[in-house]
C-alpha cells in the first residue's frame, strides 16, 4: 500500500487530504504536536476503513520532525507522498503576525522556521528514498499571500513566498527523476465564519486539488481562489 505523510495534520485540511488519499488506497501517517488530537483523527479515519497512525513532532523541532518521518516510514514501509501544511490554530510560542511596517528580523525568523525550514527538513527526510525508487511526490501548502501579498501578513507572506520559491525550484531540479514537487496556495478562508469579504471553501472541496495535482503532475502550482 502506498503511504502519504501529512505534516501539520488537523481536523480540517489534514483530515480531508487524508480521506481523499485514503479512499484511493493510501495508508496515512499523521504528524503534528498534539497526540490526543492525532489519535482522534486516526479513529475517524478508521471509521472510513483507512489505516492511519499518529506520530508527534513540532515542525520547529527539526530533529523531532525528521525522527517522526523516519518512524512513519518504518511503520508503513516507506513514504510515497509528503504533504506539508502546518497551521497554528493554537498559539505557537514566538510565532506572531506582523504587517510589512512591523516586520523585524526577530518576528520574521520564527515564521521562516515554521514555514520554510520545517518544509525543507521534512523533504530531506523522505526525498533520498524517493529518488532511489524513482517515484514520489512532495506537496506543500501556503496561503495565497505567498503569491499575492496580504498587507496584514507581512512576515507570514515573506516566509511563505520563500517556501513557494524553493518548491518551484525543487520541482524543476527533480524533472526526469520520477519525483514531483508541487505548491498549493490557498487564497480562501477554510471553513465557515471567515472575515467579511474573504471567500470561503470547505476542506473536503479543497482536498480534491491535492489528488489532482499528485495524479496529473502537469503543473507545479495551484492557486485556489474559491
N, C-alpha and C positions, 0 to 999 in steps of 0.2 A: 504493500500500500504506500502511495506517496504521502508525504507529510508537509504541512505548512506550519511554520512557526510564526506566531503573531506576537510582536513585541509591543507592549502597551495595551494589552488586551483588557477590555472592559465590557460592560453590558450594552454598549451602543454599537459603534462601528466594529470593534473587535469581535463581538459575538456574531454580528451579521456576516462579516467576512468568513468567520469560522463555519457558519451554516452554509454559505454558498459553496465553499470548497469541500466541506464535509459531505454535502449532498452529492458531490461528484466523486466520491471515493477517497478523499483525503483523510488521514489522521491529522489531529490538531494538537500542537504544543502551544500552550498559553503562557505568556511571560509578562509579569507585572510585579508591583511591590507588595500587594495585599493578598496573602494566601487565602484568606477566608473568601474574598471576592472571587478569586480564581476557582476555588473549589465549587462555588455556586455555579459558575459558568460551565465547568466540567459536567456537573449534574444536569444542567439544562440541555447541553449538547447530547448527553447520553439519552435523554428522553426522545431525541430525534434519531437515535441509532448511530450517533457519531462518536467515535473513540477519541477522547481528548485526555490530556494530562497537564498538570499545573507545575510551573517552575518559577520560583520567586527571584526577582532581581530588580534593582533600581538602575535605570539606564544611565544615571550619572556615576554609577559604580561600575566602571568598565570591566574590571576583573570578574565581578559577580555576574555581569551580563554575559561575558564570554563563557563562564562556567555553566550558566543556566542553558545556554545554547548547546554546549557540549553534552550536558546531561540529557537534553531533549533528543539530540542526535543519537546518543547511546540507547535511549529508551525506544526510539522508533526505527532505528537502523539507518538514520540519515535525515537530512532536511532538504526537501526539493524546492520549497518556496519560502522565502523570508518576507514578511510584511512588517514594516516598522512604522508605527503611528502612535507614539506616546502622547497623551494629552493630560495636562494637570487639572483633572476635575476636582481634586482636593489640593489644598495648598502644599506646594513643594518648597521647603526652606531655601531661601536665597534666590528663588526664581520669581521675578517680578516683571510687570509690563511697564514699558516706558514709551512715551511719544518721541518723535525724532529729536526735539529740542532737549529732551531729558535723558537721552541715551548717553551713557558713560561706559568706559571700559569695565567698570565694576558690575553694572547691571546687564551688560551685553554678554560678558563671559559665561554666566550660568545658562543663558539661552543657547549659546554655541555648544556648551557641554551637553545640554539636553537634546537639542535637535541634531546638530552635525556630528559631534564626537560619538554620541551614542549610536548613531546610524553607521558610522564608519566602523566602530568596534563590532557591531552586530554583523556587518557584511564580512569583515575579516574573519569572523569565527566560522562562517559557513562557506565562503567563496572557494577556498582551496579544494574542498571535496567536490564542489560543483564543477570546477574547472577540470578536475581529474576525471569526472564522469562525463564531461562534455554536455551537461544538461543542468538546468536550474533557472530560477527567477528570483530577482530581488526587487521588491516593490516598496516604495517609500511615499509617505503621505505628509503633506503640509497644508496649511491654509492658503487661500487664494492670494494672500498678501505676499507670498513668495514670488508671484508673477506680477501682480498689480498692487503695489504697497498700500496698506491701510494706515492712515495717519495716527490712529490710536495705538498701533502696534509697532512702533519704530524699531525696538530691539528684537522683537519676535520676528518681524519681517526680514531683518538683516540676516539672522541666523538661518531662517528657513530658505532664504534665497541662496545662501551658501550651500545648503544641502541640495537644493534643486540643481545648482550649477554642477556640483560634484556627481550627482546621479546621471545627468545627461552626458557628462563627460565619460563617466564609467561605462554607460551603455555603448558609447562609441568605441571605447577601448576593448570591450568584450565581443565586438562584432566578429562573427565567424567561429566563435569558440563554444557555441551552444548555450551560453548563459545570457539571460536578458535582464536589464535593469530598467525599471520604469518609475515615473513620478506621477502622483495624483495630487492635484491642487484642488482643495475643496473650498469653493467660494460661496459657501452657504452656511447657515446655522443648522446644525444637525439636531433633528427632533423639533418638537413644538416649543413655543414660548420664547422665541428669539426676539431680539430688538426690532423695533418698528423699522420697516424699510429694507430689512435684510431677508433675502429669500431663504426658505427652509426646505429641508428634504429629510425623509426618513432613512435611517441607517440601512434598512433592507433594500431600498431603492438604489442607494449609492453603492452598496456592496457588489452589485452586479457588474459595475465598472471594472472591478479588480479581476474578476474572472475573464471578462472580455479582453482586458489588457494582457493578462497572462496567456490566454489562448491564442490571440491574434498576433501579438508582438509586432504589430505593423506601425507603431509609433512609440516614442519614448516617453510621451507625456499626455495626460488628460487633464484638462481644466474643467471642473464641473461647476456650472453656474445655476443649477437647479432647473 
